[in-house]
Amino acid sequence: MRLQIVTSFAAAMLAVVAAAHAGAQAVVVPEPMFDEMRAEATTPAIAVFAGGCFWGVQGVYQHVDGVLKAVSGYAGGAAESAHYELVSEGATGHAESVQITYDPTRVSYGKLLQIFFSVVHDPTQLNRQGPDHGTQYRTTIFVANAQQREIAERYIAQLDAAKIFPKKIVTTLEQAPFYPAEAYHQDFLVRNPTYPYIVINDAPKVRDLAALFPGIYRVEPVLVMPRSAVRRGG
């Protein structure tokens, strides 16, 4: 995924390429059999997921009820290399990631994982999603503690045992600091609904979320930037 100003012809070509390599359709997956206890939660919690271009990952979770904030960024590498142009080269160790701040009394870590494996991306694709290739687009769960690791490990084993996907899940579990991405990447899906990459690769994910998870889908996304700063189509 490269951000650039495109001409009408280039936009059309991008649409053709994206259509040919569009991500897989959403998959209905069961809820995790092991999850965190919502009743014990008293403060917001953090989850960090990487599943391809962060525009779409952020866009999906911004529509999940119980999510307080979803920030695009980088995880897996050093602080000094947490910059878009460097990460895009694929040699920093970073993955394009999204840090999700959520209310555990309204949505659990396991439910966020269910959405991650169902509509966010294809967890069986190694180092690629849709038209994007490289380790910076790998499928990774950046766990914050032992409980998150256990929930994620058990859930992956559960899905693999049930043969939900035609191939084995290749999602890795890592632990690393998160670094927010540049301001122009935040709320990108909301601000650029007609951008060809968004139309073909990411907007369908939000529609899938609404269709498969109507009970926790929120129409108005929770944004990083102030509402006044968000200009649709900009």
DAQUI-V679927 format. One record per residue. N is the residue number from 0. RES is the residue in one letter. NEAR is the number of other C-alpha atoms within 8 Angstrom. D_CENTER is the distance of its C-alpha to the mean C-alpha in whole Angstrom. Layout:
[[N/RES/NEAR/D_CENTER] [N/RES/NEAR/D_CENTER]]
This chain:
[[0/M/5/14] [1/R/3/17] [2/L/4/17] [3/Q/4/21] [4/I/4/24] [5/V/7/25] [6/T/6/28] [7/S/6/28] [8/F/7/29] [9/A/8/26] [10/A/10/24] [11/A/9/25] [12/M/8/25] [13/L/10/21] [14/A/11/21] [15/V/8/23] [16/V/9/21] [17/A/13/18] [18/A/9/20] [19/A/6/21] [20/H/8/18] [21/A/10/15] [22/G/10/13] [23/A/7/14] [24/Q/5/15] [25/A/10/13] [26/V/7/15] [27/V/6/17] [28/V/9/17] [29/P/6/19] [30/E/7/18] [31/P/11/18] [32/M/6/22] [33/F/8/22] [34/D/9/20] [35/E/9/20] [36/M/7/23] [37/R/10/23] [38/A/5/26] [39/E/5/26] [40/A/9/24] [41/T/6/25] [42/T/6/23] [43/P/9/19] [44/A/8/17] [45/I/9/14] [46/A/12/11] [47/V/12/9] [48/F/12/6] [49/A/16/6] [50/G/18/5] [51/G/17/7] [52/C/12/7] [53/F/13/6] [54/W/14/8] [55/G/15/6] [56/V/14/2] [57/Q/13/5] [58/G/15/8] [59/V/12/7] [60/Y/10/7] [61/Q/12/10] [62/H/14/12] [63/V/11/12] [64/D/9/15] [65/G/11/16] [66/V/15/13] [67/L/9/15] [68/K/12/13] [69/A/15/9] [70/V/12/10] [71/S/15/9] [72/G/14/11] [73/Y/15/12] [74/A/15/13] [75/G/12/15] [76/G/12/18] [77/A/9/21] [78/A/6/21] [79/E/5/23] [80/S/9/21] [81/A/15/17] [82/H/9/18] [83/Y/8/16] [84/E/6/20] [85/L/11/20] [86/V/16/16] [87/S/7/17] [88/E/7/20] [89/G/11/18] [90/A/8/21] [91/T/11/19] [92/G/12/18] [93/H/15/14] [94/A/15/11] [95/E/16/9] [96/S/16/7] [97/V/15/6] [98/Q/14/9] [99/I/13/9] [100/T/12/13] [101/Y/13/14] [102/D/13/18] [103/P/14/18] [104/T/10/21] [105/R/8/19] [106/V/13/16] [107/S/13/16] [108/Y/11/14] [109/G/13/15] [110/K/10/14] [111/L/9/10] [112/L/9/10] [113/Q/12/12] [114/I/10/9] [115/F/11/7] [116/F/12/10] [117/S/12/11] [118/V/12/9] [119/V/13/6] [120/H/13/7] [121/D/11/11] [122/P/11/11] [123/T/10/15] [124/Q/10/14] [125/L/8/15] [126/N/11/14] [127/R/13/13] [128/Q/15/11] [129/G/11/13] [130/P/11/15] [131/D/10/14] [132/H/9/16] [133/G/9/16] [134/T/12/15] [135/Q/14/13] [136/Y/16/10] [137/R/15/11] [138/T/15/9] [139/T/12/10] [140/I/12/10] [141/F/13/12] [142/V/12/14] [143/A/9/17] [144/N/6/20] [145/A/7/22] [146/Q/7/21] [147/Q/10/17] [148/R/11/18] [149/E/8/20] [150/I/12/18] [151/A/12/15] [152/E/8/18] [153/R/10/20] [154/Y/11/17] [155/I/9/17] [156/A/8/21] [157/Q/10/21] [158/L/12/19] [159/D/11/20] [160/A/7/24] [161/A/6/23] [162/K/8/23] [163/I/8/20] [164/F/9/19] [165/P/5/21] [166/K/6/20] [167/K/7/20] [168/I/10/16] [169/V/9/16] [170/T/10/13] [171/T/7/14] [172/L/10/15] [173/E/9/15] [174/Q/8/17] [175/A/8/17] [176/P/6/17] [177/F/10/14] [178/Y/9/15] [179/P/8/14] [180/A/13/14] [181/E/9/16] [182/A/5/17] [183/Y/5/17] [184/H/9/13] [185/Q/12/13] [186/D/13/12] [187/F/10/13] [188/L/12/12] [189/V/10/15] [190/R/11/17] [191/N/11/17] [192/P/11/17] [193/T/7/19] [194/Y/8/18] [195/P/10/18] [196/Y/10/15] [197/I/14/13] [198/V/11/16] [199/I/12/16] [200/N/14/12] [201/D/13/10] [202/A/12/13] [203/P/9/13] [204/K/13/10] [205/V/11/11] [206/R/8/14] [207/D/11/14] [208/L/13/12] [209/A/9/16] [210/A/7/18] [211/L/7/16] [212/F/9/16] [213/P/8/18] [214/G/4/20] [215/I/8/17] [216/Y/11/15] [217/R/8/16] [218/V/5/18] [219/E/5/18] [220/P/9/14] [221/V/10/15] [222/L/10/15] [223/V/9/15] [224/M/8/18] [225/P/7/21] [226/R/6/21] [227/S/5/24] [228/A/6/23] [229/V/10/20] [230/R/7/22] [231/R/8/21] [232/G/9/21] [233/G/5/22]]
